[in-house]
């Protein structure tokens, strides 16, 4: 824990920064008058804010909500939708749920769970070793902060009370998608990076949320994809950045202007909506907060009060007999240089720059005005009471005049929550469609849309986040096929490019390729690379492949990279052949990469296509072409040559080449019996 003071006029910036870094923030009220000698003042903690329980619009980033995991219990607290959900999940399901929910704060009850969940999220996971969720804090660390300890113990209870007392705009969560991408696909394709890459082109939080869910749950219906294409083709260039997020509506006076202006802007977009027409009627009498008056007489009264205020402020400054460089009312904080020569009003003080006042003048001013504070650049004095009264009258006048209109608009929103939610869903689609157009405009490369049919082929495709940095990839096949080639030849890049291209096609986005022909897949199932999360590498791989096989159908696209890399060669070959046979039997489309000579021979005998990454060998040099070609089952083995390039001694390489030749002859002899057994199965 640490304590730091921050400027009041910019505290929102610092609080948001702290929440982004997963720090909790105590907001305090000062209990004593400001001491001119800068002695420590007594303060009382007013509120504790955390990233996961914060519902204030000014503090929320792209992610929100709190997740608590305890053994197999998974709790999700959403302060925006005002929902609480509980799930019974195993660790792998928790990993997938974390990626889907994308919470701002995660708390776990054990270090083992912390270690298993941390790799799937960018949020720093906090550990509280207790079974009681209401007791978040650790007293031995907070002995000097009794109030913080007290607030921490009430942290959850206060939040639950807030949820129960709040007016619930939404109660029912969205329906769960039928075929969400499995965890192994999300993790091995690093879809969180893809999502973040695409979200940079969105303007709104709700657009980013929609895109996040869309990538994790691509459309599986051609009609939905074509609707997104239609929206993208409209190529609307709407500025949505200032539209207030419906999920952040709290109906507080501080948000009135933002919400009302958002409703006015949305009404201009959806002109055929009866609900928005009613809202626009309520908003028709004003264009900004100063014109929220009901008639000309009231507007005249407001103008008179404002003119009186300006005159009083001018007289107050003239009475000080100073010659400032700058004299006005300051709405925002000043720079250090400007503050030294200024004379004017802020919301709370009269500010006098130190360079324009002598010591004698300062003493005279202190007789006229009540001294409040000083900084390195200026002196601050309290605003005279008569001016404060005028400012209060203006504030009350405006607030009273807007209240009726505000209440009418908010009541319309509450009474038609479902329709308003549908309108915002349409806005999210518009935002995402505009993001797709911005993506296409930013990168000057070939972009295409898929042609839907039964066959699969792609020409000159590029990896989304590395456009222009890799050799374009072409591939064609309408069944399970085998891909082989030496390390560093581009197998994994090819597999990821195929998978990402299909996901882009099925969310309605442009695909960075010259041409893409494909069926619509009910799921994209991939297992590329290696990770473990606490289990052995081989066990994790088998768990992933088991999940893939349980979900795979004839409408699935399946990618498996190097089956059985973590176990002995015989078991690896046997598993590879059995899995390949199963996927062929159910008629799935996809690619299995391997270094196994035996699997290549067996696959060719089964009638499957075998592809090899093209490599050109000249003298002692190996040139990778990063393209694939179909072969008859006998791959070109270049592992020894790659090892030589990596610095293995020539003597060892020569012996390895002799052994390789003998082993190849042995494999060819053994394959005959294996092929016969598989074909007869």
N, C-alpha and C positions, 0 to 999 in steps of 0.2 A: 504494500500500500504506500501511496505517497500523497502529499498535500501540495497543491499549487494554486495560486490565485490567478484569475484571468480577467481581462477587461470586460466590464458588464456590457459595453456597447458591441462587443464581438464575441460574446460567450457562446452564441449558437454555433459559430464556426469551430470553436475549440471542443465543444461538447460532441458535435458530430464527428470530429476527428478522433476523439477518445473512444466513442462507440464503435467506429470503424476498426479500431485497434483492439476491440473486444475488452475495453476497460469499463468498469462501472463508474458513474459520476455522481457525486453528492452535490446537490444544490442547497445552498445555505442562505439564511436571512441574517443580516447584521442586526444585532440587538442593542448596540450602543451608538452614540453619536460619533462622527468622525473626529479623531484626535489630531490636532495640528502637528503634533510631534511624531505621528505615525506609529503609535504604540499598537500592539496587537488588540484587536477588537473582539468582543464576544460574539460568536455566531451560533446559530441553531440550525441543525440539518432539517431541511424542508422536504426533500424528496431524493430518492435514489433512482437513477435512470440506468437501464442496461439496454444493450442492442436488441435483445430478444423480446423485451416487454414494452419497449417504447412504441407509442402510437402517434407521437407528434410529427406532423408532416415535415417540419423543418429539420428533424434529426434522422429521418429514415433514409437509408440508401436503397439499393436495388433489392437487397434481401431483408427479410424481417421474420419475426417469430422465434420462439424458443423451443428446443428439443431437449428432453431429459430421457436418458437411457439407463435402465437398471435391470441387469440380467437380461431377461427376454421381454421386458416391458418397455414400450416406446411411447412417450407422451409428447404431443405437439400442442403448443400454446400459441394461438395466432391472435395478437392484439388488434389486428386490422379487421379481419373478418369476424373477430370476437367469437372464435370457435376453440374448443378443446377436444382433441381426439386422442384415443388410446389404442395401441396396437400390440399384439403379441407376435413378435418377430424373432427369427434367429439372426445371427450377426450379418450374414449375407443379405438378408432382406432389409436389415437396418441400413446397410451401406447403400442399397438401391433407394430406399425411402429418403435418406438424407440428400441424395443427389436430386431427387424429384422435388422435395420441399424447399431445398436451398435456404435453410434457416440462418438467421443472423447470430444466434447464440446456441451453443451446444454444451450440455452438462452431462457427465457420466459419473457412475458410482464406483468404477474400478479402473485401475491403471491398465489392465488387460484390454478392457473395452475401449479405452482411450487410444491405445496403440493400434487396435484393429480398425477403428473408425477414422482416425486422423488422416490417412492417405487419400480419402475420397472427398475431402472438403478443404477449402481455403480458410475456413473459420478456425481459430484456435480453440480446441476443445478444453473446457475446464473440468478439473477433477475434484469431486467432493466425495470423500469416502464415508458415506453415511447412507443408511437406508431410509432416512426420514427426509423427504424432499423439502419439507418446510424449514429445515435447519441447514441453510446453505453455508453459513460462515463458520470459521474456525477460531474459537475464542482466544487461543494462545497467540494468534497472530494479530489480534485486534485489541489488546489490553488497553492501549492508549486511546482507543476510539470507541468508548462505550455506546455513543449514539449510533455509530455505524453498525455496531454489533446488534443493537436493538432493531435497527431498520432491516438488517439482513435477515434476522430471524422472522420478521413479518413480511418478508419480500413476496413470497408466494401467496400468503393469505390476503395481503392487500391487493395483489393482482387479481385473484379470484373474485374478491369483492367488487373490483372495478368491472370485471366482465359481467357479473351478475346484475349490476346496477345499470349498466350501459343500455341505451336503446339499440337493439340489435337490428341493423339494417339487413344483414344476411344471416340466416341460420343454417340452411342446408348447404353442405359442401357440393362442389361440382361432381358430376358422375365420373367414376373412375374409367379410364380408357380400357378398351377390350384387350388390346395387344401392345402394352408398353414395351419398349426395348428392355431386354434383360440386363442385369448388372454387368455381366461379362462384356456385352457390347458397349455399354456406356463407359466402362473402365478401359478396355483395351483400345478403343478408338479415341480415347481422351475427348469425349463429347463435351465435357465442361469447357475445354479450351475452344472448341468449335462454337459453342453457344456464346461464350464471351466475345469471340471474334465477330459473330453476326450481330450481337446486341449493340455494338458500337455504332451501328447505323440506325438504331431506333431512337425516337425522340422522347418517349414516355416510359414511365415505370410499368404501366399496364401492358404496353407493347412488348417490353422486355420479358415480362412474366409470361405473356402468351407465346412468345418465340421460344422461351425456355421449355415450356410444356410441349410445344409443337415438335421440337427436335427430339425430345425424349419419347414422343408418341406420334410418329408420322401418320399422315392420312393413309388409310388402306382402301379408300374408295375413290374411283376415278372422278366421280362427280365433285367431291370435295376439292380435289386437286385442281380441277378445271375452274371451280369458283375462285380459288386463289389466283389462278392465271388471269381470270377476267379482272379481278381487282388490281393486279399488277399492271395489266395492259392499260388501265385507266390513267396510269402514270400521274396521279394527282400529286400536286406539290403543296400540300397543306402544312401549315405550321402548327404542330400539335404540342409543342414543348411547354406551352403555358397552360394547357388544360389540366385542371385539378384532378388528381387521382380519386375516383369514386370510392375506392376502398379506404381512403384516408379521411373521408368526410366525418367530422366529429361535431359539426353544427355549433362551432364556437364563434363568438363575435370576431375574434382575430382572423378567422378564415373567411368571413363573409364576402369580402370584395373578390378574393381569388375564386371562390365557388361561383358567385354570380356572374363574373366575367367569363368563366369557363362555360357556364350554361348558355350564355349569349353566343359564344363562339360555336358551341356544339349545335345550337339551333340553326346557325347559318349553314352548317354542314348537312344536317338532316332536316331539310325544309318540309318533308312530307310527314313528319311525326306530329301527331296531335298533342302528345304530352309536351314536346318541346315548343310547340306553338303556344300552349298555355303558359309555359314558363317565359317565353319571349314576350308575351302580353304583359306579364308582371314586370318584366325588365324594360318595357318600352319607354318608360318615363325618364330614363337616365342613361348616361354613357359612362359615368364614373361616380365615385362616392360623393363628390361635391354637388352633384345634380340629382341626388335622391330626394328632392323636395317635392311635395305634392301639388304646390301651386306657386304662382309668381310672388305672392305676398310673403310666404315662408322663405323663398329664395332671397328676397330683398332683406328680410331680417338677418339671414345668415351673412350676407354681404356687409351689412352695417356692423355686425359684431366683429367681423374680420378686419374691417377698416379701423375700427377702434383699437383692436389689438396691435395692428401695425403702427398706429400713431403712438400708443403707449410705449411700445418697444423703442421706437425712434427717440422719444423724449428721454427714456431711461438711459440710453447710450449717450445722448448729447449732454446729459447732466454730469457725466464723468469728466468732461473737458479733456479728452484724449485725442490723439491724431493717429488712428490705426491705418495700416496698409490695406486691411480688408475689414469691412464691417457689414454684417448681414446675419440672417438666421441660418444656422448650420443644421442640416438634416442628418448628415453623416459625420463620422469622426474625421478629424483633421490630421494632416501629416505634421511631423514635428516642426518643420520649417514654417509652415503656414500658421501653426498655433502660436509661434513666438511673436507674430505681428498682427494677430487677429483681435477683433472686438465684436462680440455678437452673442446670439442666443443659441443654445442647444435645447433639447427637450427638457433638461433638468437644471441647467445653470446659465449664468452670464459668464462668458469666458473673456479674460483679459490677458493678452500676450505679454510676456515679461519684458520684451524689447521696447514696448511703447509706454511703459509706466515706470516712473522713478519711485524711490522709497517714500518720498514725501507724498506723492500722488496716491500711492498704495494706501497709506494711512488715512488719507482723506476719503478714499473709496470705501474703506472698512467702516467709516462712520455712517455712510449712506446705505451700504448693502451688507448683508450678513455673510461673513466669510465662510466658505464651505470646504475648500480643498485647494491643493496646489500640486503641479507636476513640474518636471524639469523645464517645461516650455511656457506654462501659463498659470494664472490664478483663476479659481472658480468661486463664484458667489451665487447665493440663492436668488432665484427669480422673485421679484417683489410680488406681494400677495395680490394686488389689483390685476396684475398681468396673468397670474395663475388662474384667477377667477374667470377672466375672459377666455383663456384657453380651455378651461373646464366647460364653459358654456358652449363653446363651439363643438367640443367633443360630444357633449350630451345632446346638443341640437341635432347633429348628424346621426348619432346613434338612434335617437328617438324616431327620426324620419325614415331611417332604413328598416327599422325593426318590423313594421307591418309587412313590407315587401319581402324581406328576408324570410319571415315566418311562412308566408304564403308559398314561396319558392321551395323552401325546405319541406313543407308539408306535402307538396306535390311530389317531391323526390321520394319521401318516405312512403307515401301511399301507393306509389308506382315503382317500388324498388325493383321488381323483376324486369319490368320494361326498361328501366334505366340501366340495369345490369346488361341487358341485351344490346342497348345502344353503345355501352362502353366496350362490349365484346366486338361490336362492329368497328369501333374506333381502333381497338387493338389490331384487328385484321388490316385496317387501312395503314396503321403505323408499320406493321410488318411488311406489307406489300411495298410501301415506300422504301423500306430498308433494303428489300431485294433489288429495287431499281438503283438505289445508291451504290450497292455492292457491284452491280454490273457496270455502272458508270465509272467507278474508281479504278478498276483493273481493265486495261486495254488488252483483252485476250478474246479468244473464241468462247461464246456462251451459247447454250442451246437448251431446248426443252425436250423432254423425253417423247418418243413415239411409242405408245403402248401397244403391245402385242404379246406373242408367246415366246419369242426369241430374246436373247440377251446379247448385246454387243455395244461397245463404246469405243470411240475413236479420239485419239489425242486428248485424253483427259488429264487435268492437272489437280494436284492436291490443293484444297481450298486455301489453307493458310500459308501456302508456299508457292503461290502462283508466279510463274516465271523463273523459279529457282531449280526446278527439276525437269528432266526430259518428259514430255507428254507420253501418256501410256495408252495403248490400244489393246483391246481384249475382246474375244467373242466365244461364247459357248452357251448351250442351253441345258446343261446337265452338270453333275459333279465332275470336276476335272482336277488333275494333279499338276502342281507347279513345282519345279525344282530349279536348282542353280546354286552356285557357290555363295558364300557369305559376301555381303557388301554389293551384291549384284542388283538389289532393288526389289526383292520379293515382298518384304513387309510393306514398302511404300506402295507397290502395286495393289496389295490387298486392301490397305487403308483407303487408297484413292477410289477403288471400286465401291467400297462400303459407303464412304462419305458422299460419293456422287449419287448413289441410290437414295440415301436419306434426303439429300437436297432436292432430288426429283420428286420425292413423295411428300415434301412439305410445300411444294409449289414454287420453289426457288429456281432460278437459273442454275445450270450446271456448267462448270468451266471445262467444256469439251466441244469438239466439232460436231459430234453426233452421239446420241444415246437412244438405243432401242431396248425396251425392257417390259416384262410383265409387271403388274402391281403386286408387290410382295406383302404377305400378311405379317411378316416379321423379318428383321435383319439380325442374324445371329452370328457373332464374330468372337474369335478367341485368338488374339495376336499378341506376341511378346510374352513376357513372364513377370509374375509378381506372386507374393505368397500371403501377406497379412497374418503371419503367425503360423500357418500350416506349412508343410513341406511343399516345394515347388510342384512336384508331381501330383500330390494330393489336391492342391488348388487347381491344377490343370484339369484333372479328372472331374472335379466338382463343376467346373465351367462347362466342360464338354458334356457331362451328364445333363446339365440344364439345357444346353443346346439341343441335344438329341430328344429330350422330352418335349420340346416346343416345336421342333422341325416338322414341317409338312411339305407337300409337293408345291406349295405356294411360298415357301421360305427361301431366303438367300442365306447361304451358310459359308462362312470363312473360318478355316482352322489352320493355324500356323504351326507347323512342325509338331505333329502328334507324338507324345511320349518322350519329349526331350529330357525328362528328368529321371528316366528309368533305364534298365538294361536294353540292349538293342533288340534282342529276340522278342521281349514283351512289347517294345515300341512298335516293331514291325507287325506283330500279331494284332495289336489294338488298331493300328492304322488301317490294316486290311479289313478288319471287321467293321470299323466305323464307316469306311468308304463303301463297303458292300451295303450297309444299312441305308446310307444316304442315297445310293443308287436305286435301292429297292423302293424307297418312298418317292423317288423322282424329284428330289430337291435340286435347286440350282446353286452352284457355288464353286469354291476353290479350296483345295487342301494342299498346303505347301509341305515339302519334305526334302530331306537329304538322303532318304533311303532308296537305294538302288532296287531292292526287292519290291517295295511298294510301287515303284514306277513300272517294273516289269508286270506285276500282277494287275495293276490298273489298266495297262494297255491290253492285256489278255481279256479283261472284263468288258472291253469295248469302250472304255473311257479315254478321253483325250488327255495326253500328257504334254505339258508345255515346259519349256526351258528358258531361263533368262539368258539372253544372248551375251556371249563373252568372246572377245577376239584375243587370241594369244599369238604374240610375235616375239621370237627369241625368248627372252626371260621376262617380257612385259605382258601384263594382262590388262586389257582395255574393256571396261564394262560399258555396254551399250544401253543398259536400262530399258530394254525392250524384250518381249518374249516371242517365242516361235514354237510351233507344234513339232514334236519329235515322235519317234516310234516306240519309245519306252526306254532306250539306252541313253542315259544322260552323260554329258561330258563332265568328268570328275576333275575339278581344279582345286580341291582343298589343299593339296600339297603345295601347289603353286602360290596360293594365297598365303599359306604359312611361311613360305620362303620370302615373300614380299614383306612379311611382318618381322623378319629378322632371324628365323630359325636357321641354324647352321646348315651349310650345303651337305655335309656328311649325313646328317639325320634325314634331310629331305630325300636324298638318293635312296637310302634304305626304305623310307616310307613309300616311295614310288614302286619299288620292287614288291613290297608287301601288298600294295594296292592292286597290282596286276594279278597276283595270285588269289586275292580275296574276290576280285571281280569274276574270275573264272569259277570259283567255288559258288558264288551267289547265283550265277546263271544255271549251274547244275542243280542247285537246291530249288530254284523257282519252279521247275517243271512239276514237281510233286505238289507244291503249294497251290499253283494255278489250277491243277486238276481238282484238288479238294474244294477250292472256292467255287469253281464253275459248276461243280456237282451239288453244291449246297442249295 
